[in-house]
Amino acid sequence: MSTDAKTEASLRVGLIGYGEVGRILSRALVEKRVGWVGAWDILLRDAAHGPAMRAHAQGAGVQACDSSAALLERCDVAISAVTAANSFDVAREAAQSIRPGTFFLDLNSASPATKARSARLIEAAGAHYVEAGVMTSVPPYGIRVPMVTGGARAADLAARLAPLGFSMEVVASEIGVASAIKMCRSVMVKGLEAMVIEAYLTARRYGVEDRVLASLKETFPGMDWEKQGAYFFSRVARHGRRRAEEMREAAVTVREAGFEPWIAAATADKQDWFAALARSGLFRDLEDSDWRAYADRVLSASRGDKAGSG
């Protein structure tokens, strides 16, 4: 047996958060024959969602744990993959039961100050906090999604997880650099999503979308504006609530730098608005459709609201 295979067979990894990212990573870890893969999610206690989540975990070869403490009792590496709003609370809870020497890899989109606060709690418990900024959407890459990482033991963790396929670039030994990179990128990427949704909806309302897209193509010929529009509309419809939380952390990051986060704050509101439409069922059956289908649903609903208010 190779050294890497022995390392994988003895490694115990726990996922805090068993949503999309947690499931993708845990499945890959099981496929790599990691010694033990466990998961904890607050929804495991939920009567409506818990049974299905436990069944999914069992079918995937992942042990669903009854609490964060139960997970942390067993794992050598804990990976926090929750929402931005819950990032610090998860770290605070983990600090109460994490074993000394455990690595705590924080994948969540949070501001540098939030990451620093989390790090202090985890390090005070004798564990090793490593922050990560996930630099693109996880599903296309899976476990190989590019990350920038930081922390006093970030290089050690990167070396330990590299044989499993993790792509972790260590950018700093101090906490905050990796999250700053991630958050500044988010202002651009999520801001572009919000701008495209607003511009395309308005253009569709006036019937000028073809001219607008033709002009965009001429100005920015390297981007397929039709394809990008469809991708942005579908991604925000599916993940807008989570993106809005991330953008509120981006706004905190901008504010921590001494600036007013006008763009980041407005982006969070736009993402939240579109996500609320999705939760209402407005886009049911439209997944991965042309952006015009999404726009037409919004415009139709808007006209209905105006008629009703009259």
C-alpha positions, 0 to 999 in steps of 0.5 A: 500500500502506498503512503498516500493510500495509508494516509487516506485510509486512516484519515477521518473527515467530518462535514459540518453542513450537508447541503450541496457543497457538503454532499459533493465533498463527502461523496468524493471523500468516500470515493477516495476511500477515506477512513471515515466520513461523517456529517452534521447539519442542523436540519438533521434534527428537523422532522421535515428534512431530517429523515431524507437527509439521513437516508441520503447520507446512509446511501452515500456511505456517510455517517450522519452524526447527532450533533456537532460534538459527536462529529468532532469527537471522531474527525481529524479534519472538520470542514465547515460548509454552511451559509455565510450567516451561520459561519461564526456560530458554527465555529463558536459551537465547534470550539466547545468540543473540538479536540486539540490538534484537529484541523478546522477548514472554514470554507464559508464566505465570510469577512476577514474580521469574521474569519479572525474571530472564528480563528481565535475561538478554534485556536484557543481550543487547541485546534488548527483553524484554516480559512479558505476562499472558494474561488468558483462554483463547486459543482463543475469541479467537485473536490478539485474546486480552486481554493485560496487558503490561509492560517498558521497550519494552512500549508500542513493541511494543504499537503495532507488533503492534496492526495485526495484531490483538493486544490488549495493554494496557500496565500498567507499564514495569517487569517483574513487574506484569503477571505479578502480575496474571496469577498472582493471577487464576490463583489464583482461576480455577484454584482455582475449577476445582479446587474445582468438580471436588472438590465435584462429584465428592463430591456425585455420589458421595453422590447430592446433586449436584442439591441442591448445584447448586440451592443454588449457583444460588440463592447465585450466580445469575449463573453457570450451574453446570451449564455451568461444571461441564462446561467446567471438567471438560473443560478440566482434563482437556485442559490440567490438566498445564499448569495445574498448572505454572502454579499452581506458579508462582502458588504461587511468586508467593504465596511471593514476597509473603511468604505460604504458598501453601496454596490455590495448591499444593493447586490444582496437586496437584488439577489434576495429579491430574485430568490424570494420569487423562486421560493414563491414557485414563480420559476417552477419548471424553468431550471436551466431555461433561456433567461427570457423565460425567467424574465417573462415570468417576472414581467407577467407577475409584475403586470398582475400585481399592478392590475391587482393593485388598481 
